[in-house]
């Protein structure tokens, strides 16, 4: 951009907050503080029609935490559930059509993270959940700047998702900007547990995931994502330093093996 006196830049400010359990406070205290904040936010949104946007990024289950603090407000969720999947798609399309052209001008790749887990919670719809919906998302604004942050752990919570095949498909299309590589174990009742990164520890084949990336020539960013608390470590749940270090080492080894197998 030319720095001329008459140049004007339009900026959009979106209110946001980030929450983590047991980072600064205990899990219980954090839950009450989050519930209180959400209650105030809902009141503001309902009383001020012009207040339309708020971004909540968290390593919590905000809907569950809110209802544990304010169980009498369970009926309120039905109101927000009425937007339905198509309502979410409409909002997402509107957002992308505003943002992606700017990202293209700036040489930035936007990458959407899948819903975690990839199915409805408390009756609230979720849409970034499977291959069909990822195709639909990418087609909303078909641009190299509109990409995926493909998280194997999030999408892998649904047994119906073929993670290596999805990685291969979108990597070959050059629509993965960021990879979160971690393992989960799908239980008999359909629930899941986060596990160590090794294929043998969970339900996902980490070798096939990395192989798909390597064969597609993927050169984007990768991270081991979550980690367990091991060896007596304490800290932010889901982000154990030792386990993530082990995961990073394991993933590096997989990339080396897969790259050598290509030669």
N, C-alpha and C positions, 0 to 999 in steps of 0.2 A: 504494500500500500504506500502511495506517495504521501509524504508528510507535508502537505500543503496546508496553508492557514485555513482554507475553506473546507478541508476534508472533515467529514463527520462520520462517526462510527456509531451504529445502532447497537446497543447492548441490552441483553435480556437477563434480568436477575431473577433467579428462582430460589425461594426459601427452601432450605434443606437442613437435614440433621443426620448424624450417624450415631448408631447405638451398638455397643458391644456388651455382652454379659460379663460381669466380674472383671472389668478392666480397671475402672477407678473405684467402683463400689461393689458391694456384694450383689449376687444375682437377684436376691429378693428386693433390695433397695432399688436396683436398676429397673426392675419390673414395675415397681410403683411409680417411679419417676417417669418412665416411658408411658405408662397408662395415663398419668396426669397430663403429660404433654399432648398425647393423642386426644384426650377429652377436650382440652382447650382448642386444639386444632380443628376438631370437628365442629365445635361451637362457632369458631371464627368463620369457617367455610360456609356454614348454614346461614349466618347472619350477614355475610358480605358476599354478594353474588359476583363482585369483581375479583375476588380472591380465588383464582381458579387453579393455581399450580403449587404443588409442594412436593419435594423430593425426599423420600425417606430411604436411607441406605443403612442396613443393619445386619448384624449377626445375631438376630433374635427372631422370634415368631411374634411380630407386633400385634397381630389380631388375637392370638391366643393370650398374650400377656395382658392386652387391654381387657379382654373378657374376664380374666382372673381377678383383675382389680375392680372392674365394673360389670359384674355378672348380670346386673339388672338391665344392661343395655344390649343384650343379645339381639333384640328385635331390630336394633339400628342397622345391623349388618345386612338385613334383608333389603333395606333401602339401597345399599351400595351394590348388592348382588344383582339388583334389577338391571344394571347397565349391561350385563351379559357379555358374552365373548365378542359379539359383533360391535358392541359399544366400545370395547377396548381396542378392537381393530380400527375403528373409525378414529379414535383419539390418537392411536399410534401413527396412522397414516398422515394425519394432520401435522403431527410433530415432525415426522421425517421429511415431509415436503417443505418444511420451513428450514430444517437444520442441515440436511444433506447437501443442498446447493452451496451453502456457506462452507461446509467441510471440504467440498470439492475445490473451491477457490483457495482454501488455505492448505491444501495438501494433507488433510487429516482423514484418517479412517475411523469411523464410528463403529463400535462393536457392541451389540446387544448381548447381555447375559441371559441364559435360559431361566425360566421360572424354576425355583428350587423349593420344594420338589415340583416336578412337572405335572401336577394335577391339582384340582380345586381344593382349597382349604377353607373350612367354615362356610362352604357354599359360595365363596367368592371365586369368580372365574379366573383362569390362567390360560395364556395363549401361546407362549413361546415354549412349547412342550414336546414336539415331535417333528419328524421329517416333513410331513405335509405342511405344518404350520411354519417351519423354517423357510420352506419354499415360498409360502405366501408372504412372509415377512420380507424376504429379499426382493420379491416382485413388486412390493409397494412402491419402492423407488429403486429401480434397477441401476445401481451405480457402484463402481469400485469403492466408493467411500462408505457404502452401506454394507457393513460386514457383521460377522458373528464373533462373539467371545464364546467359543465352544467349550463348555464345561462338561467333561466326561462324567463327573460325579453327579451333577444336577440331572442331566438327561439320562444318565445310567440308572437312576432310581426307578425308572419305568422299564420293566423287562421287555416291553414291546419295542423299545428303541435299540436298533442294531448300531452300537456306537462306532466300531471300526468302519462299517460301511458309510455311516454319515460323515465321519471324519474324512474318508477318502473322497466322497462326493464333493464336499464343500471346499476341501483343500485343492482339488483339481480345478475347481471353478475360481480359485483365488479369492474366496469370500470368507476366509477365516483370518482375522487380524490378530487374535490372541487365543492361546490354548490354555485352559486350566486342566491339568492332567492329574487326576486322583481316582482312587478306587472306592467302591461301595459294595456292601454285601446285601443282596436282596433276600429277605427272610421269607419263610414259608407263608406267613400271613400277609405278604405284600409290603410290609414295612421295610426299612433299610437301616443299615448301620454304616458309618464311615469307618473305613479300615486302613491299614497300612497300604502303601502304594503297590506292592508286589501283586502280580496277577493271582498268585496262589492264595492271597489273603482275602480276596473279594470275588465279585461276580463278573468283573470286567477283565478282558485280555489286554493288558497294557502293552505287550509286545506288538499286537496287531494294530493298536492305536498309533504307536510311534512308527511302525512300518508303513502305515497308510500315509502319514505325514511325510515321511522320507521319500517314498515313491512319487509323491505328488510334487516334490521339490519345495515343500513349505519352508519359508525362511522368516516367519513371523516370531512373535514372542511366545514363550512358554513359561509356566510356573507350576510348582508342585501343589499349589493351592493350600488345602487344609492339612493339618497334622494333629495327631493325638498327643496327649500329655503322657510322656513316658520318662522313665528313669528319675522319678521324683520331681519332675519339673512342675512348676505352678505358673499360671499366667492367664492369658486370654484364651478361653476354651475354643478349640477348633484351630488354633494357630500355634501348636507346640513347635518350638524352634528345632529341637532334636529330630523329631519325626519329619518335619519338612526338609531338613538337611539330608536325612536319609533318602527321602523321596527325590530330591534334586539329584543326588548321586546316582540313584537307580535309573532315573529318566535319562541322565547323561550317558549311562552305560548302554541303555537301549538304543539311543540315537547312534552311538558309536558302532554298535553291532549291526544295526540296520543299514547304516551308511557303507560299512565295509562289505555287506552282503550285496550291495548294488554294483560293486566294482567287478 
